[in-house]
Amino acid sequence: MRLLKLVPDNTNIDFVRLRGWAFGLTLALTLLAVGVTFARGLNLGVDFVGGLMIEEKFPTPPSADRVRSVIDGLGVGEANIQTVGDGRTISIRLPAPASNDEGATNAVVRKVETALGQQFPGATFSRYDTVSGKVSGELIKHGVLAVVLAILGIGLFAIFRFEWQFGVSTIVAIVHDLLVTLGFFAITQFELDLTIIAAFLTIIGYSINDKIVIDDRIRENMRRYRKMDMREIINLSVNETLPRTVMTSVTILLALIALLLLGGHVLRGFTAAMILGIVVGTYSSIYVSSSLLITLGLRAEPNREKPGTTDKRSIADAERITPREG
Amino acid sequence: MLDFPRWKVASIVALLAALCLLAIPSFLPESVTNTWGSIPHPRVNKGLDLAGGSYLLLEADTADLANSRLETMRDQVAAEMRRGNPRIEIGDISVRGGQLSFMLRDPTQVDAARERLLSITGGGAGMTGQREWDIQVVDTSRFVLKPTQAGLTQAVDTAMKTATEVVRRRIDALGTKEPTILQQGSNRIVVQVPGLQDPQQLKDLIGKTAKLEFKLVDTTANPAEVVKGNAPAGSQVLPYPGNPLGAPVIAVKRPVIISGDQLIDAQQTFDQQTNAPQVAITFDAQGGRKFARITQENTGKPFAIILDGQVLSAPNINEPILGGRAQIMGNFTVDTANQLAISLRSGKLPIDLKVVEERTVGPDLGADSIRAGILASAIAAVAVIVFMTVTYGRFGIYANIAVVINVLVILAVMAMLNATLTLPGIAGFILTIGTAVDANVLINERIREERRRGRSVIQSVELGYKEASRTIFEANVTHAISGVIMLVLGSGPVKGFAVVLLIGIVTSVFTAVTFTRMLVALWLRREKPKTINI
């Protein structure tokens, strides 16, 4: 049986030559993402701004305008109404009642449920979240802290296990991945809640996975071909690991697309963020983090050579170019 | 590489088989596993987002506790100075700015006063060896008592332990299944109740301090003044929402006749004449005697039944109440009477609790989420399995076996650790399927490469595993770093995701590297192929 190969053997794409363009594109994408985030703002869920979120399921897709007019008539504050899932579920976001008494929140939830139950027979409540301003502040703080610590922890690990250039280039690439994902949330106005923070941390984990695999190969090739030019080593390493990079990204994307289409609306934002993160992360692994190593001045240090292992081969006689027969 | 001694094969197979068996109970309905009796059957707990139910985060008002602690101390000081011989006259006693201060009429009594203060503030050093109160004398005759941070911390700690216990008793009384009640941090309590249909009832129950007091009604008060909020000296105006005489306020005398601390039982019953719901209470021996004495002395006068600073009812004492049994009447429904009985039985909360976060998931959404999650997982698994097989042939099939075992092993480990599976946890599962495959992709790509370099089958496989293992290690350590951070800092969904991710990282390295290596080695040894299709 002939097996499937997504990437042909012995590719020799000059990724490094494209790095000027890649850096330009990366910078443009990042600036665009940051700009959009500032201009449009993020659609922060009750997890992060506090307040109430009620999700109600209707027997048939209701008109959002009618739901809004019912809620507006209750005098419980300005409602933000969104259709989620298959259109039969409506998410209603309300500010937390001014009163500090927890009975006030209960009263609002009950009011909304009763009113909707009367206006739309057969409507049932799916869930509701209420988060006080104090807790939402903590959730934001912890979320941001988690993301920053994860980036720093991983960067430090890369610096200790490899060279400092690997740490820096990895951090730069990850920050890029996150900013672009954030920009995506600003454009689509998907609701940003706690599960999205989990998605961000996973994107970081996955993206670094990708970069470590390439970095590991660069380090290996630096030892194997000591006299080879850094550009060639990086090109060689990225090409050698390309089948794995593409293969793994495709498998994970397959799994995530299944989740996006079938996993229900609760996880939709989460999966959307992951899918985008993986695409962006794969791009930055191939084009950004490894090429950045040259800009940062990484070179094989001669004093690290062990006697007897000196190898003067260049790319011209690297083993990989000998094709096998049969 | 081919060197896999029989004992090693046997132990790997035995370990994985045992873990897979342990995963089975999680797939069976509870009605089946319940009949197993003593056979161990750990199950994966379903989180509230899957099972439906309520999550509440309660926060204690510590400032309030500090205040009431000062006020208690004020009363204690006043009583102590009055009691002993000689009596120490004090004046200008006040609680302000977080401290208690008072003045001695006779400055020569400073030492005697200090002795008495030390006796009521625990000799200056509590059980922890740290002072709970700072005692200072200023201007020769003024005492200033400041609570120390250590004392306050300890008081909050004690109050929180009691509060957690009280909340547990109240929720248990509701008869809900498997509630979780845990103290979190210094001043919070997490309550999780799976499958609860009416979270309102739960909150009503928790929201009550259930501080019950009986006080005499001040019949001398001028009703017009009471409405304005003014009461005669020694009395106070309290809200009385159900007052049959009009204004929703009433004046009562300050001293507490008897309080809920002396209750030993409370039950919801019905009034024999009107059939209205009421609460029957029973005092302990000491409380019963006190109640008898006071009702004897005040027969014919009204007294007020006060719950959490609100008057429930103010009946006349028609006859002395002997034997320590009484009824509380108010504007009750069966439900509210029952709730009051539960609150009184489980004791009063030593500290006010506020709901600062609540998440309630209806049972329908939970069931929908499970269905969607399982379907997505199954489709994801099938896609990955097909893809791996057409890409790597035999090696892909080995990887697929490893992935399936990996999923079962994660479930078994979760069941044994008593971890909870949440919806983000299912997402974690799917991601684990994806990344577990990555280890095998790395290995197989490496084998392909080595084959292209012209190495023999055995050499290629050996080098493939060796070189890839290092990369897999690096990659998984970094992944684990973000997992640990999520577990430590995250809450709710983030945590649920991290649990599955971390368990998955450990188990997938074992199944994807060690287990597939064993399968490959056994095959190579048996078949001794000259060439491999990879």
HADDOCK unambig.tbl for C-alpha pairs under 7 A between the chains (distance, minus, plus):
assign (segid A and resid 3 and name CA) (segid B and resid 390 and name CA) 5.65 0.50 0.50
assign (segid A and resid 3 and name CA) (segid B and resid 391 and name CA) 5.13 0.50 0.50
assign (segid A and resid 3 and name CA) (segid B and resid 392 and name CA) 6.39 0.50 0.50
assign (segid A and resid 3 and name CA) (segid B and resid 393 and name CA) 6.71 0.50 0.50
assign (segid A and resid 4 and name CA) (segid B and resid 390 and name CA) 5.74 0.50 0.50
assign (segid A and resid 4 and name CA) (segid B and resid 391 and name CA) 4.52 0.50 0.50
assign (segid A and resid 5 and name CA) (segid B and resid 391 and name CA) 6.39 0.50 0.50
assign (segid A and resid 102 and name CA) (segid B and resid 354 and name CA) 6.42 0.50 0.50
assign (segid A and resid 102 and name CA) (segid B and resid 355 and name CA) 5.95 0.50 0.50
assign (segid A and resid 125 and name CA) (segid B and resid 362 and name CA) 6.76 0.50 0.50
assign (segid A and resid 126 and name CA) (segid B and resid 361 and name CA) 6.05 0.50 0.50
assign (segid A and resid 126 and name CA) (segid B and resid 362 and name CA) 4.81 0.50 0.50
assign (segid A and resid 126 and name CA) (segid B and resid 364 and name CA) 6.80 0.50 0.50
assign (segid A and resid 126 and name CA) (segid B and resid 365 and name CA) 5.52 0.50 0.50
assign (segid A and resid 127 and name CA) (segid B and resid 360 and name CA) 5.25 0.50 0.50
assign (segid A and resid 127 and name CA) (segid B and resid 361 and name CA) 4.11 0.50 0.50
assign (segid A and resid 127 and name CA) (segid B and resid 362 and name CA) 5.31 0.50 0.50
assign (segid A and resid 128 and name CA) (segid B and resid 359 and name CA) 5.80 0.50 0.50
assign (segid A and resid 128 and name CA) (segid B and resid 360 and name CA) 5.27 0.50 0.50
assign (segid A and resid 128 and name CA) (segid B and resid 361 and name CA) 6.54 0.50 0.50
assign (segid A and resid 129 and name CA) (segid B and resid 358 and name CA) 5.52 0.50 0.50
assign (segid A and resid 129 and name CA) (segid B and resid 359 and name CA) 4.28 0.50 0.50
assign (segid A and resid 129 and name CA) (segid B and resid 360 and name CA) 6.29 0.50 0.50
assign (segid A and resid 130 and name CA) (segid B and resid 357 and name CA) 5.53 0.50 0.50
assign (segid A and resid 130 and name CA) (segid B and resid 358 and name CA) 4.99 0.50 0.50
assign (segid A and resid 130 and name CA) (segid B and resid 359 and name CA) 6.37 0.50 0.50
assign (segid A and resid 131 and name CA) (segid B and resid 356 and name CA) 6.12 0.50 0.50
assign (segid A and resid 131 and name CA) (segid B and resid 357 and name CA) 4.42 0.50 0.50
assign (segid A and resid 131 and name CA) (segid B and resid 358 and name CA) 6.37 0.50 0.50
assign (segid A and resid 132 and name CA) (segid B and resid 356 and name CA) 5.07 0.50 0.50
assign (segid A and resid 132 and name CA) (segid B and resid 357 and name CA) 5.99 0.50 0.50
assign (segid A and resid 135 and name CA) (segid B and resid 356 and name CA) 6.69 0.50 0.50
assign (segid A and resid 142 and name CA) (segid B and resid 489 and name CA) 6.04 0.50 0.50
assign (segid A and resid 142 and name CA) (segid B and resid 490 and name CA) 6.97 0.50 0.50
assign (segid A and resid 146 and name CA) (segid B and resid 485 and name CA) 6.08 0.50 0.50
assign (segid A and resid 146 and name CA) (segid B and resid 486 and name CA) 6.52 0.50 0.50
assign (segid A and resid 146 and name CA) (segid B and resid 489 and name CA) 6.12 0.50 0.50
assign (segid A and resid 150 and name CA) (segid B and resid 481 and name CA) 6.83 0.50 0.50
assign (segid A and resid 150 and name CA) (segid B and resid 482 and name CA) 5.15 0.50 0.50
assign (segid A and resid 150 and name CA) (segid B and resid 485 and name CA) 6.45 0.50 0.50
assign (segid A and resid 153 and name CA) (segid B and resid 481 and name CA) 6.88 0.50 0.50
assign (segid A and resid 154 and name CA) (segid B and resid 478 and name CA) 5.79 0.50 0.50
assign (segid A and resid 154 and name CA) (segid B and resid 481 and name CA) 6.81 0.50 0.50
assign (segid A and resid 194 and name CA) (segid B and resid 493 and name CA) 6.66 0.50 0.50
assign (segid A and resid 194 and name CA) (segid B and resid 494 and name CA) 6.75 0.50 0.50
assign (segid A and resid 195 and name CA) (segid B and resid 493 and name CA) 5.76 0.50 0.50
assign (segid A and resid 195 and name CA) (segid B and resid 494 and name CA) 6.09 0.50 0.50
assign (segid A and resid 198 and name CA) (segid B and resid 494 and name CA) 5.02 0.50 0.50
assign (segid A and resid 201 and name CA) (segid B and resid 482 and name CA) 6.33 0.50 0.50
assign (segid A and resid 205 and name CA) (segid B and resid 478 and name CA) 6.70 0.50 0.50
assign (segid A and resid 205 and name CA) (segid B and resid 479 and name CA) 4.73 0.50 0.50
assign (segid A and resid 205 and name CA) (segid B and resid 482 and name CA) 6.11 0.50 0.50
assign (segid A and resid 209 and name CA) (segid B and resid 475 and name CA) 4.77 0.50 0.50
assign (segid A and resid 209 and name CA) (segid B and resid 479 and name CA) 6.90 0.50 0.50
assign (segid A and resid 212 and name CA) (segid B and resid 474 and name CA) 6.89 0.50 0.50
assign (segid A and resid 212 and name CA) (segid B and resid 475 and name CA) 6.00 0.50 0.50
assign (segid A and resid 213 and name CA) (segid B and resid 471 and name CA) 5.88 0.50 0.50
assign (segid A and resid 213 and name CA) (segid B and resid 475 and name CA) 6.86 0.50 0.50
assign (segid A and resid 216 and name CA) (segid B and resid 471 and name CA) 6.43 0.50 0.50
assign (segid A and resid 244 and name CA) (segid B and resid 441 and name CA) 6.10 0.50 0.50
assign (segid A and resid 244 and name CA) (segid B and resid 442 and name CA) 6.03 0.50 0.50
assign (segid A and resid 244 and name CA) (segid B and resid 445 and name CA) 6.35 0.50 0.50
assign (segid A and resid 248 and name CA) (segid B and resid 438 and name CA) 5.49 0.50 0.50
assign (segid A and resid 248 and name CA) (segid B and resid 441 and name CA) 6.88 0.50 0.50
assign (segid A and resid 251 and name CA) (segid B and resid 384 and name CA) 5.96 0.50 0.50
assign (segid A and resid 251 and name CA) (segid B and resid 434 and name CA) 6.01 0.50 0.50
assign (segid A and resid 252 and name CA) (segid B and resid 431 and name CA) 6.88 0.50 0.50
assign (segid A and resid 252 and name CA) (segid B and resid 434 and name CA) 4.60 0.50 0.50
assign (segid A and resid 254 and name CA) (segid B and resid 380 and name CA) 6.46 0.50 0.50
assign (segid A and resid 254 and name CA) (segid B and resid 383 and name CA) 6.65 0.50 0.50
assign (segid A and resid 255 and name CA) (segid B and resid 380 and name CA) 4.29 0.50 0.50
assign (segid A and resid 255 and name CA) (segid B and resid 430 and name CA) 6.34 0.50 0.50
assign (segid A and resid 255 and name CA) (segid B and resid 434 and name CA) 6.60 0.50 0.50
assign (segid A and resid 258 and name CA) (segid B and resid 376 and name CA) 5.33 0.50 0.50
assign (segid A and resid 258 and name CA) (segid B and resid 379 and name CA) 6.32 0.50 0.50
assign (segid A and resid 258 and name CA) (segid B and resid 380 and name CA) 5.63 0.50 0.50
assign (segid A and resid 259 and name CA) (segid B and resid 376 and name CA) 5.01 0.50 0.50
assign (segid A and resid 262 and name CA) (segid B and resid 372 and name CA) 5.75 0.50 0.50
assign (segid A and resid 262 and name CA) (segid B and resid 375 and name CA) 6.96 0.50 0.50
assign (segid A and resid 262 and name CA) (segid B and resid 376 and name CA) 5.41 0.50 0.50
assign (segid A and resid 263 and name CA) (segid B and resid 372 and name CA) 4.72 0.50 0.50
assign (segid A and resid 263 and name CA) (segid B and resid 373 and name CA) 5.16 0.50 0.50
assign (segid A and resid 263 and name CA) (segid B and resid 376 and name CA) 5.60 0.50 0.50
assign (segid A and resid 264 and name CA) (segid B and resid 369 and name CA) 6.31 0.50 0.50
assign (segid A and resid 264 and name CA) (segid B and resid 372 and name CA) 5.71 0.50 0.50
assign (segid A and resid 319 and name CA) (segid B and resid 453 and name CA) 6.15 0.50 0.50
assign (segid A and resid 320 and name CA) (segid B and resid 453 and name CA) 5.84 0.50 0.50
assign (segid A and resid 322 and name CA) (segid B and resid 453 and name CA) 6.55 0.50 0.50
assign (segid A and resid 323 and name CA) (segid B and resid 452 and name CA) 6.29 0.50 0.50
assign (segid A and resid 324 and name CA) (segid B and resid 452 and name CA) 5.58 0.50 0.50
assign (segid A and resid 324 and name CA) (segid B and resid 454 and name CA) 6.38 0.50 0.50
